[in-house]
C-alpha cells in the first residue's frame, strides 16, 4: 500500500513536489493540498538522508531511508498522542 493511500486513509490530503539540489541530490516535499503548508521535506545529502518537518521541530537524519521514515512516523504519532503502547 502506498504512503499516499495510507495518508488519505487518515483524512490527510497531500501533494508532492520533487527535484534535485544544485549538488545533484534528490529531494521530495509533502505539502497539504488545501493550505500548501509543508508537512515534510526529505532529502539525500552527504551520503545520508534528512527529513525536516514542523511536527518534529527540527530535523532527523540517518543513512537508511527506510529507518529514517519509520523514526519520523513514530515521532509524529508520539507528538499527536497516538503512539502505539
Buried (B, 14 or more C-beta within 10 A) or exposed (E): EEEBEEBEEEEEEBEEEEEEEEEEBEBBBBBEEEEEEBBBBBBBEEEEBBBBBEEBEEEBBBEEEEEBBEBBEEBBEEEEEEEEE
